[in-house]
Amino acid sequence: MKESLKKLIVLFPMLALSACVTENYENDSDKPVIHNEASLNEMAMTRISLGLGYLKMGNTTQAKLNFEKAKRHAPKLIQVHTAFAHYYETVGEPDLAIEAYEEALSIDSEDPDTLNNYGVFLCRLERYDDAEKYILKAISIPSYLLVSQSYENLALCQLKDDRFAKAETYLEKAIQHNPSNANVYLQMVQLQYAQQDYKSANLYFKKYEKYTRRFSPQALALGFKIYEKQRKMNTAKNYASMLVKMFPNSYEGKQYILNGLDTIEADQLADRYKEVMKLNNPNKSKKRVVVLSPNSSSISKSKTATTSTTSKSKKTKRLSPSAEDKLAIEKAKADKLAAEKAEADRLAAEKAEANRLAAEKAEADRLAAEKAEADRLAAEKAEADRLAAEKAEADRLATEKAEAEKLALEVAAANELAKDQQVEALAEAVNGDLNVSSVEGLEQIFDENEASAEEAPMEEEQQQGPIYHTVAAGENLFYISRTYNVKIDTLKAWNGLTSSKIIIGDKILVTNPDMGR
């Protein structure tokens, strides 16, 4: 957007410089009267770009002011109404935004960008069926190029309404139209993960890795969860390590340190998928419950009693242990004490290791907090620099606009001065024979001379042959017509002009080219 804004602003002074042939100003008004529709559209697009820039900075008042000026320049330009729709959505006026989109489509019902944007807007209003209709209509237009992105918009809209099957279909179409779109692969990975199809999620994740230019913490967290679900713990830990090293201050990185990424955004989508499946399959069979009969219970009791009696008899027989048994008992006690000591040593070692890890974690947390603070300060500085740059850009645009308006006024003043000089020259030509008391009287003389110009060419022209006039600064066809007493249409015909636009240095034929032949 900034790039196109700069291009339009460069064109604006050029329009002002050619105002001597295309632009005048109404009395007591700074509103230009433009006779070239292309110039009107360019000025409107400039205003739209300025308005969007102000809207991005949060200055809604200046944004709307520029959109209104764009509408005055080109009320039938579709971009004017889509800009208003974006403005109304930003300020929380959805009904007015709908009216603006409808007005844009009344101008051109087949504009694919407007259809797509309107569909995405309706999706945000949870009007899912209408959103689908408009986006599909945009896709159906042969000249539309952003088909993959529109299918992705459709898929995300369907997911908002828990239409998982449709979402998968639209994501597949998005991939078919743009197989290198990494973001679509990542959306498909999340969907397959939510549907517990971890093998398909793994395949799509590999394609995402192939086409992505830069990993995100969300993608690394999703990769960790996919391999964890497949019990491929080494690979899962590699993704976790990348997450912590590359994005230590991200939400996902901190969650991994705290709870091993117990829940991510894709898990929430999976929960919604389970609820949908449960609603679609209410009669799902339950687990069988086996109830024992009373006879079975009696048999168990009898067996238990028999076993108990046998055990008692065995214990009675061993009440008088031999010397060998005593040695075995003593050895067992010693082994037990040794095992208890080993267990105590192990627990002490584990506690020491836990304390060491806790100390390391505390140090890591401290360093992470310091880094987070430094990142925050750097982000604040970057934001301040960005705002300063945007303000400087706005000031530069305002300066260019003021310069353009100044040039336009200077050209208009030059035109007025040329007209005054023509009036003075004609007044001198009549040598005081006529009593002319007003500009209207002189204009009447202009008209009379002009009417007779075609019927009685000047003798001087007949004698001298073709005469050319070189265009100087501040001159136009009207000035040359008055100077040589020739109609503007005649000058155009003699010189093969299709419009009244001339530039400095042009040579204009002011006598009949057939004379002297």
PyMOL commands that set and color helices and strands:
alter all, ss='L'
color gray80, all
select helices_A, chain A and resi 2-17+19-22+37-57+60-73+78-90+94-107+112-124+128-140+147-160+164-177+182-194+198-211+217-229+233-246+251-259+265-280+294-317+323-429+439-453+459-464+477-484+488-495
alter helices_A, ss='H'
color red, helices_A
select strands_A, chain A and resi 23-25+32-34+468-470+507-509
alter strands_A, ss='S'
color yellow, strands_A
deselect
rebuild
show_as cartoon
